[in-house]
């Protein structure tokens, strides 16, 4: 049995079903991210685990105990919010100590725990400051320390980095992951940022319209998407239109080019149109090692992005984007130039609905 078990969880607001038959098991010490667009239900699931929303139906167990009927302060859960939610009239140390004082812990234990938490987030020298005297990243680290101070069984983070600038987000997400691994705490992290989810998670739950569209490791989610939504939401994606030329042999027609796929086309009919996915990093200009497919096209767009040059090639009805590393000694192809793009047929995936 999983340490955190969510079974057949549903939540409706009136006639609007926000979460529909959500199921997930999280192992002790695992870091799981809920990833999806706004309105997909990820924060609602988090709030039901925390006890801030009551499920319409379903079960939530922590370490084998059903917590659905327990109040938030009875669940031994730490929560970090998007908007920090620090008490402005309290110092950093007092904010971190708040939950311990509410629990009536001895002063010596409170002082020791606060010192430990401030050392953990590397803000031991700022314990006497007030929140307004801190940067956004420092405030969020204090919020994390406050959530961890009570030694919760589960840590919940609701888009904790969305209000920070890009460089701070990257460094702070790495800190959060390092702290989580050091403490071995079971964690759920809600985000709409695919890079965040891919970089720090043990597993990702991709949510769509109140459902878990796919659950898997970052590697599996990115490389083996189960639907068009997952494929297009996670990472940059070329979605191409092809026609089944020979279903039995697994051959498709892509802008006049016959390509034998690595996966079966059983269940499809000759002449049927298919949506095919191809990641930009799987494509090069010209054939390279491991490539078995070359298609002629015309450069119709070139974007210089510094270390990367993003190029768009027209194949006919379809367009393919690919990324090239910037080479100062070799300028990129010009718009209107004829080129051949290469890729491995195994990297061309048939997308479901």
Steps between C-alpha positions, in 0.01 A plus 500: 500500500624848410585747777256758355206331329236691302215285372208595273520862609233728357407863557208695357398861548132491414475331160865570419718190547845636580665167593381170350599156632855597597722213619860519619737318734806690627780306667670620817769754413384537141483837322194517271403801289151583380543662160232659286341821374290733712162352584605135459430415868854459631470757781156369594648151554777654710250694710296182560814321621573796728142507633407845367244348262261213578482232227163428342607136521815294532763394752826663614729291723830603656707213640191279488272748683193649330525878546200621297302592813796659681557874519817643340676538837433132579669360186867570578552668163730791414374749241692758298285750311567698184467832684739415791229577765756614756385699802625857436509591870726206588873458443639220286569290811152565640339399169693172497407438865129571453377143447714372786358761738145413397585137579626616844848355457756578775699819444832315484364271227357797308830689514697197387261422214493861379880512498510170310246618239669835444831322453333263254379787282827694552334800667628457854643852494161655415289361785430846647383659175139554397354366171498842333877512545550183294503427126226287346725196487599542865135535604411178321785318673365622835155369403661164420682494835176580684325211323782259585548609862210287628652189335195423283440160343420662164618830349270677251625785280247700297688672215752641749733646235258669260544850648881494469724599210651232278851474652371487857243238401770270365724529808211471747347194337839331529513597867150363561594170338825475697321569830226250414756231427698579814191472722340214304159663523210392277427799278239618248595801290241681286621689195401604148868524400610187315871572552452512878313172502744322270810617688416414862234227508520128563165473322264741325121498488389681185146627564238595243137595562497359853662168414846351524579476129832322561712404801865411455864593537618819326679280243183304421270803495725682255596208275187283513196732521171310502291773337522804277440724803795360698729509197418861418496628860829345611784639290509649152343272245452467127154359427493376141218365286568169326293242314507124555650352183534139614357426845631144510857609425477813720565738211371858491509765230642830625489769231569243228767312698435137597626438855497170688417565866647309791157452655208295380211649304265214585151637546554766234382484139679583177425859401427606858651830615727490806647759735874436532729650765865586448714681758721783362815353657446178301537691171816626328586659171653213309531139615699423813586181688186304585286673239328294233261754350569809287236738365556801277358835609544875486616725784215742577613646833821539704505634859832576668463430876863528608641154562219345295368578151139392449430419136165429333489286185202463267453148364184579307183480708707450814757720674778370725685703763849395601768642730864542404787598728653833405835453329678836446702349213197367315205735437151345494317429174320794342127538458385347172794258482431138403615247759453138599394429857595173664354302787447142616165351406472360854476859629182559300216411740132448423294719730175396664215739568 
